[in-house]
Amino acid sequence: MDEFMRELYQDRTGDPDTLAVIVVKKSALEDAATDYFDGILLVIKNERSKNWEIKHYEYKDQKAAMHIVNTTQIQQWLSQSTNRRAVNWLMNGKVIFDRNEYMKNFKERLIHFPENERQIRIGMEFSKLVRRFADGKSLYYEGHYLDSFNQIVHALHHLARLAVIERGYYPEVTVWQQVKQVEPEIHKLYSELVTGREPIEKRLELLLLANEFELATKLKLGSAHLLSIMEEKEEAWSVEELKERVSFHDYSLDLSMLLEFLVKKGLVDIKLEETRGKTINHRKYFVNKFMQHAAL
């Protein structure tokens, strides 16, 4: 296997655009972490290169996948949590080539998790938590218990990732193992929902109450990023202006619900502006600074 992998990556290390090469080997007979391949080669290139290419190879009875990824794509995976498997490769794979200590510096940055990136990720997970919880609650009251169960499980996943990020760590594939160490109460909620012996309706009823409490607890933390954006100007924001502003941070899809949630909690106020018809008003949003400081 080593010879097979070496033959695949040796030409890549001579390319001046290649910053690092990482090898991940299959650790079990059916290893989903490597997409059932015997090995993964992760080739990291500078931002001038194509975002992401995949190549599959086979040698005798062995197969390998090569992922050629530029630094922009890696940053997107990290900031938006859209490919946690790749983050696992970055954190736990074997570095076999490291130009100018790129991977050494990258891993140090992962360990320290810069504050501005952390705040963005927290805002993103919080918006998804609000969405999943609201959907789950609505489905519960409509009597769709299995669908509600699915939404609440997802809500707990977002709550778990939020807790991990709050402690300064990147969420890994094994996020529940991380949560068990940093916030065991959330791990207990998940266990009770999934393994509890009570009827599903009863488990959901208890979890909805617990989720309500957790949302209140995480309100200040989870809304900090959006509120900081809204304070960038004195005027009230239209929803379209805010959508454009947060689109890069990947929670524009849940923005409307998040705004309404913050309005209900008193952290955001509404300003009405007349339209041409005069009987209909535009709805705009601004931070309620009194309530915001009261929540500190």
ChimeraX attribute file (.defattr): number of C-alpha atoms within 10 A of each C-alpha:
attribute: neighborCount
match mode: 1-to-1
recipient: residues
	/A:1	13
	/A:2	10
	/A:3	7
	/A:4	16
	/A:5	20
	/A:6	13
	/A:7	10
	/A:8	15
	/A:9	19
	/A:10	12
	/A:11	9
	/A:12	19
	/A:13	17
	/A:14	9
	/A:15	10
	/A:16	10
	/A:17	16
	/A:18	20
	/A:19	21
	/A:20	22
	/A:21	25
	/A:22	23
	/A:23	22
	/A:24	21
	/A:25	20
	/A:26	17
	/A:27	12
	/A:28	11
	/A:29	9
	/A:30	12
	/A:31	14
	/A:32	12
	/A:33	19
	/A:34	21
	/A:35	14
	/A:36	16
	/A:37	21
	/A:38	21
	/A:39	24
	/A:40	24
	/A:41	25
	/A:42	24
	/A:43	22
	/A:44	28
	/A:45	25
	/A:46	16
	/A:47	14
	/A:48	10
	/A:49	15
	/A:50	14
	/A:51	16
	/A:52	16
	/A:53	11
	/A:54	11
	/A:55	10
	/A:56	11
	/A:57	13
	/A:58	12
	/A:59	10
	/A:60	6
	/A:61	7
	/A:62	12
	/A:63	17
	/A:64	25
	/A:65	21
	/A:66	20
	/A:67	19
	/A:68	20
	/A:69	21
	/A:70	22
	/A:71	18
	/A:72	16
	/A:73	16
	/A:74	20
	/A:75	11
	/A:76	15
	/A:77	16
	/A:78	18
	/A:79	18
	/A:80	18
	/A:81	20
	/A:82	11
	/A:83	13
	/A:84	18
	/A:85	17
	/A:86	21
	/A:87	20
	/A:88	17
	/A:89	20
	/A:90	22
	/A:91	18
	/A:92	12
	/A:93	18
	/A:94	15
	/A:95	17
	/A:96	12
	/A:97	21
	/A:98	16
	/A:99	14
	/A:100	10
	/A:101	11
	/A:102	13
	/A:103	20
	/A:104	14
	/A:105	11
	/A:106	12
	/A:107	13
	/A:108	10
	/A:109	11
	/A:110	17
	/A:111	13
	/A:112	12
	/A:113	16
	/A:114	11
	/A:115	11
	/A:116	9
	/A:117	13
	/A:118	21
	/A:119	18
	/A:120	22
	/A:121	26
	/A:122	25
	/A:123	23
	/A:124	27
	/A:125	25
	/A:126	26
	/A:127	26
	/A:128	24
	/A:129	28
	/A:130	22
	/A:131	22
	/A:132	23
	/A:133	23
	/A:134	20
	/A:135	17
	/A:136	26
	/A:137	24
	/A:138	13
	/A:139	17
	/A:140	21
	/A:141	11
	/A:142	10
	/A:143	11
	/A:144	14
	/A:145	17
	/A:146	15
	/A:147	13
	/A:148	25
	/A:149	22
	/A:150	13
	/A:151	22
	/A:152	26
	/A:153	19
	/A:154	18
	/A:155	24
	/A:156	22
	/A:157	22
	/A:158	22
	/A:159	25
	/A:160	26
	/A:161	24
	/A:162	27
	/A:163	22
	/A:164	23
	/A:165	19
	/A:166	19
	/A:167	13
	/A:168	16
	/A:169	18
	/A:170	26
	/A:171	21
	/A:172	18
	/A:173	15
	/A:174	10
	/A:175	17
	/A:176	20
	/A:177	12
	/A:178	20
	/A:179	23
	/A:180	15
	/A:181	11
	/A:182	17
	/A:183	15
	/A:184	15
	/A:185	12
	/A:186	21
	/A:187	21
	/A:188	13
	/A:189	18
	/A:190	20
	/A:191	11
	/A:192	16
	/A:193	20
	/A:194	13
	/A:195	9
	/A:196	13
	/A:197	10
	/A:198	11
	/A:199	8
	/A:200	15
	/A:201	16
	/A:202	13
	/A:203	18
	/A:204	22
	/A:205	13
	/A:206	13
	/A:207	21
	/A:208	18
	/A:209	11
	/A:210	13
	/A:211	21
	/A:212	14
	/A:213	12
	/A:214	14
	/A:215	17
	/A:216	12
	/A:217	11
	/A:218	16
	/A:219	17
	/A:220	16
	/A:221	17
	/A:222	25
	/A:223	22
	/A:224	16
	/A:225	19
	/A:226	22
	/A:227	20
	/A:228	11
	/A:229	13
	/A:230	19
	/A:231	14
	/A:232	8
	/A:233	10
	/A:234	9
	/A:235	13
	/A:236	19
	/A:237	19
	/A:238	15
	/A:239	17
	/A:240	12
	/A:241	11
	/A:242	19
	/A:243	19
	/A:244	11
	/A:245	14
	/A:246	18
	/A:247	12
	/A:248	12
	/A:249	17
	/A:250	21
	/A:251	22
	/A:252	20
	/A:253	14
	/A:254	18
	/A:255	22
	/A:256	16
	/A:257	16
	/A:258	22
	/A:259	21
	/A:260	15
	/A:261	18
	/A:262	17
	/A:263	17
	/A:264	11
	/A:265	13
	/A:266	16
	/A:267	23
	/A:268	20
	/A:269	19
	/A:270	18
	/A:271	14
	/A:272	12
	/A:273	13
	/A:274	11
	/A:275	10
	/A:276	8
	/A:277	7
	/A:278	9
	/A:279	7
	/A:280	11
	/A:281	13
	/A:282	13
	/A:283	14
	/A:284	18
	/A:285	20
	/A:286	20
	/A:287	24
	/A:288	16
	/A:289	15
	/A:290	10
	/A:291	14
	/A:292	16
	/A:293	10
	/A:294	8
	/A:295	11
	/A:296	7
